Amino acid sequence: MRILVFGTYILPITSPPIEDGGVLIEDGIIQKVGQRSELDQEEADLVVDGNLIVMPGLVNTHTHAAMVGFRGLADDLPLMEWLEKHIWPMEREMVTPTFIRHGVKLAMMEMIRGGTTTFADMYFFQRDAAQVVDRMGMRAVLAEGVIDFPAPANPDPESQLAYTESFIREWLNHPLIIPAVGPHAPYSTSPDVYRRAHALSERYGVPLLTHVVETQAEIQQIQERYGKTPVEHLANLGVLDERTVAAHMVWVTEKDMDLVEQYRIGIAHCPESNLKLASGVAPVPAYLRRGLKVGLATDGATSNNDLDMVGEMRTAALLHKGHQQDPTVATAEQVLWMATLGGAQVLGLSDRIGSLEPGKEADLITLDLDAAHLTPIYNPISHVVYAAKASDVRDVFVRGNPLLLDGEFQTLDPEEVITTFRQEVEAPIRQKAGQ
């Protein structure tokens, strides 16, 4: 199938914006990116055109997709109280394969509508999640959660790791789904379990997703247990390498950053979740100055409370300016890079996605510029970061397959998704919560 996508602006990410340009896709691969005059004689089975920004799909480097089921259930609480008194007890009672299937479907509907084409997910029953992702055609890194206490899918780390290995072997060579392993965090996962999780990552060459240094309380806990910072502790265990995706990374020392650089760790920056839980502000400008791998992320919808990567870009850009009292940090170009090619680098996918270049897989989106809040337009990159909204996304392609065309879903029925979710997930939770 040959597809032509034309727009007022093309944002390749690795080169300057192209005015009045287009992208030629054939069999899911980008063939040409250039001026309209270079492409308008090409034959195509599908042509997308309009007053559009055409850009790579957004890459959400850390979330817990099915947790949309708990959206708004426990707000305005500090992290550990939120986890220990509300989220973990509810997960033990309510997270089942049915919860996962319908939660992931609703989450993907939200993400597709907002221009996300790839997401990294750490949760449970990921075999069920993968089946839904496969049917709906998104790209995802799916890590089965591993933790020291009973999890919804498996009662102990031994069975969690066995499930993880089986899941990895089953999905290892899928074109869109990358299986992974997800040890929860240094405060909730023992050194032995971390080492065994890392061994799986090494054996199969898959990512290892984990939470690191989200709060100051975590630093105190790990210092008391092991006499090191969380990053030093993980480095000492030998579980850090270029496949590691460390979510949050809020409270770090210069030595920690040296270790991140040494081991080529990827960082998933979650500004809105960190703000809502009052966890702190990650030193992203310092990460960028060092040239570290940094991607943008929403975290789960229980701590955000949405999966809107367009909004996350604006928050990231404004947050660091205000926090540093410097309007020149976290520029629109840097933030857009984090949400696209930077995120792809974090997930080990930058050779396949994250920019519009010939030879890369055609994960791309369009934004409709015919809106009051996008008029006038002088700088398209500025508009994407500071002015655009998720609702401006018009078209979404993953590997050249249309998931959204002219605002209409192509691989799901939105009414059916929401109705079934309300029946199968929301109603039982309301009953359990006494609502």
N, C-alpha and C positions, 0 to 999 in steps of 0.2 A: 504494500500500500504506500502510495506517495502522497504526502501532505505538504501544503504550502501554508505558512503562517506569516501574514504581513502585518505591519504595524507602523504607527507614527514614529515609535522609538523601539529599537532593539537594544537590549542590555546584555551583551555577551559576558560581562564580569571581568574577563581577562583582557579586554580591550575597550576603548572608549565607546560610548553609545553611538549607534548608527541611526540617523534620521531617515524616515521613509524606507525601511528595509524589510527584510524577510528571512525566513528560515525554511530550508527544504529538508524534509524528512523522508527517508525511504526505509521500509521494513524496520522501523523503530530507531534508526540511527540518523543523526544529523549529517547531511551531505554537504550543504552549503549555508553560509551565513553572509549576507551582504545587502547591497542596495536593491530596491525593488526592480530597477532597470536590469539588474543582472539575473533576476529570477523570474520575471513575469512571463517569460516565454516557456518556462518549464511546464510540462504536463503534470497534473495531479488528480488524485481521486477525491481529495477533500481540500477546499481552500477556506481558510479563516482570514478575515480581513476586517479592518475598521480603524477607528481612532483609538489605537491600543498601544500599551506598553507590552512588549514581548520579552520575557526574561526566564531564567531557570526557575524550576519549581523550588519551593522553600523546603529546607531540611531541618526538621525538629529533632535535635540530638539527644533529648531525654524526656520521656514521658512515661506515664502508666495509663495507657489508653482506656482500659475498661473501668478505671476509677471514675469515669463520668457517672457511673451508677451512684456514687457518693457525693456528687457535686452539691455544695451548699449544706451538707449534713452537719459539719462541725467547723464553724468559722471563728475567726478572731481569737485564736489560741496559740500559745507557743508550740514549737515543733514536738517536743517530747510528750507534752500533755496531749496534744492533738493525736499523736501516734498511739501512745500507750493506753489512753482512756477512751478513745473513740474509733480510730481507724483500724487498728489491729483487732480489737474485739469484734467489730462489725465484719471485717474480712473473714475471720474464723467462722462466723455464722452464715454469711451470705454469698461468699465467692465460690461459685460452682462453674462447671463448663457452660451452663446456660447463661449465667451472669456474664461470663467472658465473651461468649459469642455475640450477644446482643449489645453489650457495652462497647466492644471493639467496633462493631458495625456503626453504632451511633457516633463514636469518636471519629471514625474515618469519614463519615458524612460531614461532620463539622470541619475536619482538617481539609478535605478536598474542597469544600466550599470556600475556604480561606486560602487556597493556593499551596498548601503543603502537599508535596509529592512523596517525601520520604520521612519516616519517623523511626526513632530508636525507642524501644519499649522494654521495660523491665517489669514483669509481673508474673502471674501464675497461669497454669493450664495453657501454655503457649502453643501446644499442638492444636488446640481448638482455635486460638487466635490466628494461627498461620492459615488454617483452612478458610477463615473469613477473609483475611487479607488477600489470599490467592484468588478467591472468587471476585473480589471487588477491584483488584488490579493495582493496588498501591505498592510502593516499595517500602520494605520495613526490615529493621534489625530487631529481632525478637529474642530477648534473653529471659530464660526461666529464672525466677528469683530463688536464691539460696540463702538461708538464714538459720541461726542456731536453734530456733524453736519451731514447733509445728506450724507449717504453712498450709493454706487451703488445699493445695494439690497433693502434698506429701507430708508425712508426719515428722520427718527428721532430716538432717543434712544428708545422710547416707542415701535415702530414697530420693531426695531432691536432686542430688548429683547424678544418680542413676537415670532418673527421668530426663535430666538435661542432656546427658550423653546420647540417650535414645533419640531425643528430639533433634539434636544436632545432626546425627547420622541420617535421619529421615529427610531433613530439609537442606542438606549441605550444598547441593548443586542446583538449587532453584534459581531461576533468572532474576527474581525480584525479592525473594525472602532470604535474609542472611540470619541463620540461627546463631545464638550467642549464649554466654553464661553470665549470670547476674548475682554475684555475692553482694548482699545488701549494703553493708557499711562496716567500717572497722569496729564500731561499738556493738554490733549485733552479729558479727561473723567471726568465728575463731580463727587463729592463725592456720591451723590445720585445714580448715574448710577453704580458706582463701587459697592456700597452696594447691589444694586438689582442684579447685575451680580454675586456677591459672594453668594447671597441667592440661585440663580439657581445652582451654583456649589455645595453648601451644600445640597440642596433638592434632587439632583439627584446623588450626589457623583461623579461628573465629574471634570476634571481639569479646572483651570482658567489660561489662558495664557495672559500675558501682557508684555509690554515693561517698564523697570524701569531703571532710571539713566543711559541713554545712553550717554548723553553729559553734560558738565558743565553748558550749558545754561539752561538745565532742572532744575538743582539744584537751580539756581538763580530764575527761574520762580516760582517754588513751595515754595521756601523760602519767596518770596514776597507775595504770595497768602495766605499761610497757616502757615508761621513761622516755618517750619520743613523741614528736608530733605525729598526727595520723599519716601524713605523707612519708615521713621518715620510717614509721612503723611498716607501711606497705613496701617501701623500698627494701627495708631490712629482711622482709619475708621473701623477697625475690619475685614479687607478683606484678611488677610494673614493667610495661614495655609499650611498643608502638600500637598494640591492639587495645590498650586500656583506654576506656572512656570514663573520665572522672566527672561526675555531675556535681555542680555547685562550686567547690573550690573557693570558698569565701574567705576563710581565715588562714592565710598562708604566710610563711616567712620567706625571706630571700633565699635561704637554704632550700626550702620547699620548692621554690621556683627553679632553682638550679637543678633539682632532681627531676622536675617536670621536663625541663629542657634536655637533660641527660637521657632520660628514658623515652622521650618523644611521646609523652602522654597527650591524649586529646582531652580538652576541657569543654564540658557542656554548661554554658552560662544560662542561668534561670532567673532573670532579674525580677519578674513579677512574683514568682513564688517566694523568692528570698525576701522581697519587700513585704508580702502579705503575712509571712510567718515571722517577720522582724528578725530574720537570720543574719542580716548584714548585707554589705555591698562587696561583691567580688572585685579584686583589683584588675579589672579587664584592661584598662589602659596600659598597665605595666606588662600584662601578658602580651598585648599587641606590640609594644615596644621591643620585647624580646623575640618576637616572631614565633611565638608558641601557637600550637593548633587550638583554635577557639571556635566553637560553634554556638549557636543560639538555641534555646529550648524553652518550652512552656512549663515543664514538669507536668504532673497530673492535674486533672480538673477539680480535685478536692483542695488543692493548695494554690489555685491560680485565679479564677475558677473557670477558665476557658482554655481552648487549644488554638488560640488566634496568634499565628506567627507574624502577621502584619502588625498587629498591635504590639507584639513583643519587640519588634524592631524599634518602634517609636519610643517605647519605655526604655530600652537599652541606651538609645542615643541620648535621651534627656537625663536619665539617671546619672550617668557618669559625668556629664557636664556639671550638673548641680552638685554632685558629691565632691568633685575635684575643684569646683569653682573655676572651671576652665572650659569655655565654649568650643575650644579647638580639639578636645578629646572625643573619642567615639564618634567620628564623623559619619555622615550618611554613607559614604563609600565603604568605610570599615564595617559598619553595621550590616549593610547589604551583603558584603562579602561573608560575614559570619553566618548569615542566614542562608547562604547558598554554597559557594565553593569552600568556605571555611568549615561549614558543617559537614560537607562531603569529605574533607580531609580528616576531620575528627573520627568519622566512621570508617575510614579506609576505602572510600568510594570515589575519590577525586579523579581517578583515571576513567571513571564511567559517567559521572554526573556532576552537577554543581556549576557548570558554565555552558554557554552555547558555542560549541566548537565542532567542526567536522570530525567525525569519528566517535563522538560521545553519544551515549544513549539519549533519546529525545524526551527528557523530563522537563517540560516547560509549561509556563502559564501565561495568560494574558490578563491585563487589567484595563478596564474600560475607562477612558479619559473623559467621556461625556458626562461629567458631573460637576456641580457647582464647586465642591470643595477641591476639585482638581483643575480648576480654571482660574487664571491662565497657567501655562506651564512653560517654564524657562529652563528647568533642570530636572530631567526625569528621575534621576537617582534620589534627589532631594524629595521629590513628590512621593516616591515609593515609601520612603522611611518616615517622613514627617506629615504627609497629608492623606495618604491612601488608607482605605479601610478594607477589611476582609470581604465586605460585600461588593467591592469593585472588581473582584476576580470574576472573569467571564468564561475563560476556557482553561482546562487542565488536561495535560497529556502526561502519561507515564510510559516510557519506552515506545512512544508514538501512538499509544492507545488512548483514545479520548475517554476521560472520566467525567468531564463537564464540558458541554458545548453550548455556547450562548446562554450560560446560566442554568442549563438543564442537565441533571445527572444522567449518565449513560449506563452505569453499572449497578444502580440501586434505585429502589422506589422510596423516596423520602417519607411518604405518608405511612408506608408499611413499616419502615424502620422505626419511626417514632411510636406508632401505635403498639407494635410488638414489644418495644422496650418498656413502655409504660405498663403493659400487662405482665411481662415476664421478670422485670427487674424492679421497677419503681414500686409497684403494688406490694410485693413481698417485703421490701425494705420499709415502706410506710407501716405495714402491719407489725413488723419487728420493732420499729421505733415507737410504736403506739400512736401513730398519726392517722 
